């Protein structure tokens, strides 16, 4: 079994760079600016038993995790052929499940994203 995850890191010794976006929120739908600071990000896949790192990618966050799934998994195949890959909900996408299961024959254990779970929970409650 392999496990895949990513994490952002804080660095106080580099210049701070901010990205901006507009977000609608509040009682009257007012728009306000939300700022994100760029940070170093590491994504890796490792053997769950030995903790041996099989592939790693560095980048700059904030970025969604799901885009790192394919390059990490394909790089891993150069070293080992895992039967199962486990990842957190940040890596959940239909394309990632199809790649692992259909194209590569690897079982993917990735929970549904929180938004999908919330929507499904609301539907289940409404149908009771």
DRENDO-1510 file (C-alpha; in Angstrom, 1 decimal, always signed):
<recs>
REC; n; res; u; v; w
REC; 1; UNK; +0.0; +0.0; +0.0 .
REC; 2; UNK; +1.2; +3.5; -0.8 .
REC; 3; UNK; +0.0; +6.7; +0.9 .
REC; 4; UNK; -0.1; +10.1; -0.8 .
REC; 5; UNK; -0.3; +13.6; +0.9 .
REC; 6; UNK; +0.9; +17.1; +0.6 .
REC; 7; UNK; +1.6; +20.0; +3.0 .
REC; 8; UNK; +2.4; +23.6; +2.9 .
REC; 9; UNK; +5.2; +25.2; +4.9 .
REC; 10; UNK; +5.8; +28.6; +6.5 .
REC; 11; UNK; +9.0; +30.4; +5.8 .
REC; 12; UNK; +9.7; +33.7; +7.6 .
REC; 13; UNK; +13.0; +34.2; +5.8 .
REC; 14; UNK; +11.6; +35.0; +2.3 .
REC; 15; UNK; +9.8; +37.9; +1.0 .
REC; 16; UNK; +6.0; +37.6; +1.3 .
REC; 17; UNK; +4.0; +37.5; -1.8 .
REC; 18; UNK; +0.2; +37.8; -1.7 .
REC; 19; UNK; -2.4; +36.7; -4.2 .
REC; 20; UNK; -5.8; +38.2; -4.2 .
REC; 21; UNK; -9.3; +37.2; -5.1 .
REC; 22; UNK; -12.8; +38.5; -4.6 .
REC; 23; UNK; -15.2; +36.7; -2.4 .
REC; 24; UNK; -18.9; +37.3; -1.9 .
REC; 25; UNK; -20.0; +36.8; +1.6 .
REC; 26; UNK; -21.9; +38.4; +4.5 .
REC; 27; UNK; -25.5; +39.2; +5.0 .
REC; 28; UNK; -25.9; +41.5; +2.0 .
REC; 29; UNK; -23.5; +39.6; -0.4 .
REC; 30; UNK; -20.8; +42.2; -0.3 .
REC; 31; UNK; -17.6; +41.5; -2.0 .
REC; 32; UNK; -14.4; +41.8; -0.1 .
REC; 33; UNK; -10.8; +40.9; -0.9 .
REC; 34; UNK; -9.3; +37.7; +0.4 .
REC; 35; UNK; -5.5; +37.5; +0.5 .
REC; 36; UNK; -3.5; +34.3; +0.3 .
REC; 37; UNK; +0.2; +34.2; +1.0 .
REC; 38; UNK; +2.4; +32.1; -1.2 .
REC; 39; UNK; +4.2; +29.3; +0.6 .
REC; 40; UNK; +6.4; +26.3; -0.2 .
REC; 41; UNK; +4.5; +23.1; -0.8 .
REC; 42; UNK; +5.6; +19.5; -0.8 .
REC; 43; UNK; +3.6; +16.5; -2.2 .
REC; 44; UNK; +4.8; +13.0; -1.8 .
REC; 45; UNK; +3.9; +9.4; -2.0 .
REC; 46; UNK; +5.5; +6.8; +0.2 .
REC; 47; UNK; +5.3; +3.1; +1.0 .
REC; 48; UNK; +2.9; +2.8; +4.0 .
REC; 49; UNK; +4.8; +0.0; +5.6 .
REC; 50; UNK; +8.4; +1.1; +5.3 .
REC; 51; UNK; +7.7; +4.9; +5.0 .
REC; 52; UNK; +10.2; +4.9; +2.0 .
REC; 53; UNK; +9.5; +8.0; -0.1 .
REC; 54; UNK; +8.7; +6.8; -3.6 .
REC; 55; UNK; +8.1; +10.1; -5.3 .
REC; 56; UNK; +8.1; +13.8; -4.3 .
REC; 57; UNK; +7.1; +17.1; -6.0 .
REC; 58; UNK; +7.7; +20.6; -4.7 .
REC; 59; UNK; +5.8; +23.7; -5.7 .
REC; 60; UNK; +4.3; +26.9; -4.4 .
REC; 61; UNK; +0.9; +27.0; -2.7 .
REC; 62; UNK; -1.9; +27.5; -2.5 .
REC; 63; UNK; -2.8; +25.0; -5.1 .
REC; 64; UNK; -5.3; +22.1; -5.1 .
REC; 65; UNK; -3.8; +18.7; -4.3 .
REC; 66; UNK; -5.7; +16.7; -6.9 .
REC; 67; UNK; -3.4; +17.9; -9.7 .
REC; 68; UNK; -0.4; +16.2; -8.0 .
REC; 69; UNK; -1.9; +12.7; -8.0 .
REC; 70; UNK; -1.1; +11.6; -11.5 .
REC; 71; UNK; +2.5; +12.8; -11.7 .
REC; 72; UNK; +3.3; +11.3; -8.3 .
REC; 73; UNK; +1.6; +8.0; -9.1 .
REC; 74; UNK; +3.3; +7.7; -12.5 .
REC; 75; UNK; +6.7; +8.4; -11.0 .
REC; 76; UNK; +6.1; +5.7; -8.4 .
REC; 77; UNK; +5.5; +3.2; -11.1 .
REC; 78; UNK; +9.1; +3.6; -12.2 .
REC; 79; UNK; +10.1; +2.1; -8.8 .
REC; 80; UNK; +7.3; -0.2; -7.5 .
REC; 81; UNK; +3.9; -1.5; -8.6 .
REC; 82; UNK; +1.5; -0.7; -5.7 .
REC; 83; UNK; -1.7; -2.6; -5.3 .
REC; 84; UNK; -3.4; +0.3; -3.4 .
REC; 85; UNK; -3.0; +4.0; -3.1 .
REC; 86; UNK; -4.5; +6.0; -0.2 .
REC; 87; UNK; -4.9; +9.7; -0.1 .
REC; 88; UNK; -7.0; +12.4; +1.7 .
REC; 89; UNK; -10.0; +14.2; +0.2 .
REC; 90; UNK; -7.8; +16.9; -1.3 .
REC; 91; UNK; -6.9; +14.3; -4.0 .
REC; 92; UNK; -10.5; +13.3; -4.8 .
REC; 93; UNK; -11.5; +13.6; -8.4 .
REC; 94; UNK; -13.1; +11.3; -10.9 .
REC; 95; UNK; -10.1; +11.6; -13.1 .
REC; 96; UNK; -7.8; +10.4; -10.3 .
REC; 97; UNK; -10.0; +7.4; -9.5 .
REC; 98; UNK; -10.2; +6.5; -13.2 .
REC; 99; UNK; -6.5; +6.8; -13.7 .
REC; 100; UNK; -5.7; +4.5; -10.7 .
REC; 101; UNK; -8.4; +1.9; -11.1 .
REC; 102; UNK; -9.2; +1.7; -14.8 .
REC; 103; UNK; -5.9; +2.7; -16.5 .
REC; 104; UNK; -3.3; +1.4; -14.0 .
REC; 105; UNK; -5.2; -1.3; -12.1 .
REC; 106; UNK; -4.5; +0.2; -8.7 .
REC; 107; UNK; -7.2; +0.3; -6.0 .
REC; 108; UNK; -7.7; +4.0; -4.9 .
REC; 109; UNK; -8.8; +4.8; -1.4 .
REC; 110; UNK; -9.7; +8.5; -1.5 .
REC; 111; UNK; -12.6; +9.8; +0.6 .
REC; 112; UNK; -15.1; +12.1; -1.1 .
REC; 113; UNK; -14.6; +15.8; -0.7 .
REC; 114; UNK; -16.3; +17.6; +2.2 .
REC; 115; UNK; -18.6; +19.5; -0.2 .
REC; 116; UNK; -19.8; +16.3; -1.8 .
REC; 117; UNK; -20.4; +14.7; +1.6 .
REC; 118; UNK; -22.4; +17.7; +2.8 .
REC; 119; UNK; -24.6; +17.7; -0.3 .
REC; 120; UNK; -25.2; +13.9; +0.0 .
REC; 121; UNK; -26.0; +14.2; +3.7 .
REC; 122; UNK; -28.5; +17.0; +3.0 .
REC; 123; UNK; -30.2; +14.8; +0.3 .
REC; 124; UNK; -30.3; +11.8; +2.7 .
REC; 125; UNK; -31.9; +13.9; +5.4 .
REC; 126; UNK; -34.4; +15.4; +3.0 .
REC; 127; UNK; -35.4; +11.9; +1.8 .
REC; 128; UNK; -36.1; +10.6; +5.3 .
</recs>
